[in-house]
Amino acid sequence: MSYEPPIHWNDYEDIALKLHERFGDDFTESKIYRIRFTELLEWVLEIDGFEGKREESCEGHLEMIQSSWVYEWRDNQKK
């Protein structure tokens, strides 16, 4: 059994990886950028090991998660 450290709001790359694992290529770059922040917030809060609180979220965090998810998606297109 491997231990995964808890994920917090500023762990953008970890969150992006989890979102990509969950949704795979269902979300292309343009679809990721069109996700409503209210929806993205809910998805982040559902991630196993995520310990951030809803009230700690802000638009800046969600923007960084969104762009990190796009980079994760792009990296996986090269494989």
N, C-alpha and C positions, 0 to 999 in steps of 0.2 A: 504494500500500500504506500503510495507516494503522498507526501505532504505538499499541499499547495498553500502558499501564504495568502492571507486575506487580500481582497482587491478593494481599493478605495477610489474615490472620484478622480484623483490625479494619475491613476495607473492606466492612461489612455491606450497604450499598446496592448496591455493585457485584456482590457475590455473589448477592444477591436478584434482581437484574436477570438475571444469567446463568441462575439456576435457573428464573426465569419464562420466559426465552427457550427453555430446554430443554423444560420441561413444559407451558408455556402454561396453558390453563384446565383441564387435566386435574386439577389440584389446586385445589380450592376452599379457602376460609378454614378450614373445619373439617377438611378433609383435611390441610392444611399443619400444623395444630396437633397432628394425630395421628401425624405422621411420627416414627419412632424416631430418636433422636439418632445411633445407630450407622449407620443408613441415610443420614441427612443428612450425616454426616461423610464417608462414601464419595463422595457426590455432589459435595460441595465439593472434595474432593481431585481429582476428575476434571475440574474446570473448567480450560479452556485458560487459561494465564497465571497460574494460582494457584500461588503460591510458598510458601505456609505449609506447615508440617510437621505430620504427624499428632500428634506429641507436644506441639505447641504449642496444640492445641485444648483447649477447656474448655467446661463446660456453659454458662457465661455467653456465650461466643462463639456457641454453637449456638442459644441462646435469642434472641440479638439477630438472628442470621441468619433464624431462623424468623419473628420478628415483622416484620422488614424485608421478607421475602417476602410476608407477608400484606398489608402496605401496598402493595407493588408490584402484587399481584393486585387489590386494591381499586381502585387508580388505573386499571388497565386495564379495569375493569368500567364505568367512567364514560365511556369513549370510544365 
